[in-house]
Amino acid sequence: MNPMTLRRNPAISKYLTAALFLLPGFLLFATFIIGPMIYSFRISFYDWKILKPENSEWLGLANYTRALGDPIFRRALLNTTLYALITVPGQIIAGLAIALLLNQGIRGKASFRIIYYLPVITSWVIVSLLFEYMFNGQAGLVNYLLRDVFGVINENIIWLADPVLTLVPIFLLGIWKGVGWTAIITLAGLQSIPEHLYEAAEVDGARAPQKFWYVTLPLLRSTLVFLAVVLTIGALNAYISNLLITNGGDPLDKTHFVLTLMYEATFTRLDFGYGSAVSFLLTFIVFIISIAQIRMLRRQVDI
């Protein structure tokens, strides 16, 4: 393009300048994100031989049908779904309650915000091992409290040996770890609500429950929808806590999450085609949720 044309057309010059600044980042994104994703998608259609890719056998959709028919994958998908259904509402409800408290005129609000946010910035590895110790069947803190302090149980519960009870510390950890972030985002939404709406509600005789139900919740809808979608996507990608607490699916591969199953298939059994297929099935689920997010966030709020 003629340089004189660029000078005469400031719009083209502006967009070209922006494109030049974005180009390095886009090249890095294409090289390390898009490129590997396309290559991994290709692998999902093969019985991939990592040492001699040229000898890989084309399987078509066989890896996908195998995953959908695999009881271990279905159990992993069920566990991941339960994790999302329990931890996402738990984080939102607890975060909303904390945000409502922090939004009041109390002293030391900044200190409380830091305290509630501390779990968010702690290492997943450290807190996962901590929860594993707390729920230890022999000398764990939880059994000590339930048996010796509160007298709820007569003998220790072997939490980590049962495929159902093993999920309890994982679910509790997921809620505890994300409450602080949820509370901060919700608090920002609360502080964006105009005060005159509450004053108008008081003039109409509304009390605290009515103000919360008819003013606060409707105006927090976009924030809560955003949190629900982001937390759900994060829950579907849960990995570290499950890997460390269950040792990646113990006992009997009944506690797998989708990502731990993908990791085991890919890096333990070296079944790269199957592992890639599992990852793209999860990607499809996340894509559907993202579409739902866009549609729900476009809705208008009326109060």
Phi, psi and omega in degrees: 000141181295130179301329179295325179296321179296320181293326181280341181243092184296332180295314178297319180297320180295313181292326178293320177298315178298320180296322179294322177290326181280339187302314180300316179296320179295321179297318177296318179297317180293323184286317188256350180242298185294314181303306178299326179296316179296317180295319178294323177297322176296318181299327184296347180261008185232159160273087196282130176258109187293327182280325179227080182304330182294342179267006181293142183262131178289126181244351183068231182269013185299322179295324180289314178294326176296318179295315182294333178266358183276119180298330178292319177295318180296322177293320178296319178294321177296314179299317180294319179295317177298321177301316180292317183293333181266314186284326182293306175299324179299316179294319182292314181295312179294319179296321178295318179298316179294319180297321177296322177292317181290341180277354178278166180278069180251156180280148177073030182298323181297321179294319178296321179298319179294318181298315181291334183272346183305318178302331183294323186265000176281155183290135176300323181296314183295311184289330177294315177294326177295315179293325177298319178293317182299325182260019176299136185289342184256310186233027183282153181295322183296313178297322178298315180294315183292325184268308189270332183265307185262344179067028182284325182238156180264334179220160184298144174265128179273082188300313191274003177258353181253131183296338178269311182295333178299331182286342182300306178297329179293316179295315180297320177297318179299320179291310183300321185291329187256356184298319183298315179296317179298319181295319180295316179295317180294322178298320176299321177294321179297319183286349176271354179281126181299135182294330184294339177291321176292322179295319178294323178294323178294321178299324179280002176091013181285138174263183185303313179298320179293321178295321179294316186286322188258346180243304186295305184299314179300320182281347174267000187303314181298319179295316182291324177294316177302313180297317182299317182289313181296317180293325178294317177298318177296321180293322179293340179257017179299138186212302192297313183298318179293318181298317185280320185283323182257001184059032176076054173111352180291147356272146172058035178059025183265353182244017178298145159260170184300318183288326177290325176294319178298317179298315181297316181296321186279312191255346175261311180267355179056032177264077189294323180296315180293317178299320177294320178298318178298318181295323181281335170296319176294320178300320179297318179297316179297322178298317179299318179295322179296321176298318178298322178300313182300317182291319181289325181287341181279346181291144180273153180255128176241134177232000000 
